[in-house]
Amino acid sequence: MGQKGVDRQIDNIEFAVSDIARSKAFYGAAFGWSFTDYGPQYCEFSDGRLTGGLTTGTVKPGGPLVILYADDLAATQARLEAAGARIVKDTFSFPGGRRFHFQDPDGYELAVWSDK
């Protein structure tokens, strides 16, 4: 997630995995994905069209985390809250920028990020 995305568009898909090396081997062998490591807890993947991430953490039912990009993180959070979203992880910083997580009305967790 190092490059700036396009405002209000899905920008990234993030898989919480128990073993990054195992996941890299699996997706590399199965689909030919390439990888860029950003430390022991995060690895970016590319399928040639879409980038995403493999991160260590709690593997949750429901699939990967969909991440949208926003030019203005605070304004996007305000719009989400006004629309009925529940913020489930407050804004935090990471090497490429900042992000927060929210739940939609059906309980799906998504995230929004912005560059530095």
C-alpha positions as CSV (number, residue, x, y, z in Angstrom):
1,M,0.0,0.0,0.0
2,G,2.8,2.3,-0.7
3,Q,1.4,4.1,-3.7
4,K,-1.5,6.5,-3.5
5,G,-4.8,5.1,-4.6
6,V,-7.9,6.6,-6.2
7,D,-10.4,8.3,-3.9
8,R,-13.4,6.1,-2.9
9,Q,-12.3,3.0,-4.9
10,I,-11.3,-0.4,-3.7
11,D,-7.6,-0.3,-3.5
12,N,-6.4,-3.4,-1.7
13,I,-7.4,-6.9,-0.5
14,E,-5.6,-8.1,2.7
15,F,-5.5,-11.7,3.9
16,A,-4.8,-12.4,7.6
17,V,-2.7,-15.5,7.5
18,S,-1.0,-17.6,10.2
19,D,2.2,-18.1,8.2
20,I,3.3,-15.6,5.5
21,A,6.0,-17.9,4.0
22,R,3.4,-20.7,3.6
23,S,0.9,-18.4,2.0
24,K,3.6,-17.0,-0.4
25,A,4.5,-20.5,-1.4
26,F,0.9,-21.5,-1.9
27,Y,-0.2,-18.4,-3.9
28,G,3.0,-18.2,-5.8
29,A,2.8,-21.9,-6.9
30,A,-1.0,-21.8,-7.6
31,F,-1.3,-18.4,-9.4
32,G,2.2,-17.1,-10.1
33,W,1.8,-14.1,-7.8
34,S,4.9,-12.0,-7.0
35,F,5.7,-10.7,-3.5
36,T,7.4,-7.7,-1.8
37,D,8.3,-8.1,1.9
38,Y,7.7,-5.1,4.2
39,G,9.0,-6.7,7.4
40,P,8.1,-9.9,9.3
41,Q,4.4,-9.1,9.6
42,Y,3.5,-7.8,6.2
43,C,4.0,-8.8,2.6
44,E,2.5,-7.3,-0.5
45,F,1.4,-9.5,-3.3
46,S,0.7,-8.7,-6.9
47,D,-1.2,-10.9,-9.4
48,G,-0.1,-8.6,-12.3
49,R,-3.3,-6.5,-12.1
50,L,-4.2,-6.1,-8.4
51,T,-2.0,-5.8,-5.3
52,G,-2.9,-6.8,-1.8
53,G,-1.3,-7.9,1.4
54,L,-0.6,-10.9,3.5
55,T,-0.4,-10.0,7.2
56,T,0.1,-12.0,10.3
57,G,-2.9,-11.8,12.6
58,T,-6.0,-13.4,13.7
59,V,-7.5,-15.4,10.8
60,K,-11.2,-14.5,10.8
61,P,-14.1,-16.2,9.0
62,G,-15.5,-14.1,6.2
63,G,-12.5,-13.9,4.0
64,P,-10.0,-11.2,3.2
65,L,-10.1,-7.6,4.3
66,V,-11.3,-5.2,1.5
67,I,-9.4,-1.9,1.8
68,L,-10.6,1.3,0.1
69,Y,-8.5,4.4,-0.5
70,A,-9.6,8.0,0.5
71,D,-7.9,11.3,-0.2
72,D,-9.4,12.7,3.0
73,L,-9.5,10.0,5.7
74,A,-11.4,12.1,8.3
75,A,-14.1,13.2,5.9
76,T,-14.5,9.6,4.7
77,Q,-14.9,8.4,8.3
78,A,-17.5,11.1,8.9
79,R,-19.5,10.1,5.8
80,L,-19.3,6.4,6.9
81,E,-20.5,7.2,10.4
82,A,-23.4,9.3,9.0
83,A,-24.4,6.4,6.7
84,G,-24.5,4.1,9.7
85,A,-21.1,2.4,9.8
86,R,-19.6,1.4,13.1
87,I,-15.8,2.2,13.5
88,V,-14.2,-1.0,14.9
89,K,-10.6,0.0,14.7
90,D,-9.6,3.7,15.2
91,T,-7.2,5.4,12.8
92,F,-3.6,4.1,13.1
93,S,-0.4,4.7,11.3
94,F,1.6,2.2,9.3
95,P,4.7,2.7,7.1
96,G,2.7,3.7,4.0
97,G,0.1,5.9,5.6
98,R,-2.9,5.7,8.0
99,R,-6.1,3.6,8.1
100,F,-9.2,2.7,10.1
101,H,-11.6,-0.2,10.0
102,F,-15.4,-0.1,10.0
103,Q,-18.4,-2.5,9.9
104,D,-21.1,-2.0,7.4
105,P,-24.8,-2.5,8.4
106,D,-24.5,-6.2,7.8
107,G,-21.4,-6.6,9.9
108,Y,-18.8,-6.9,7.2
109,E,-15.5,-5.4,8.2
110,L,-13.7,-3.2,5.7
111,A,-10.9,-0.6,6.0
112,V,-10.1,2.8,4.5
113,W,-6.5,4.0,4.1
114,S,-4.8,7.2,3.0
115,D,-1.2,8.0,2.2
116,K,1.0,10.1,4.5
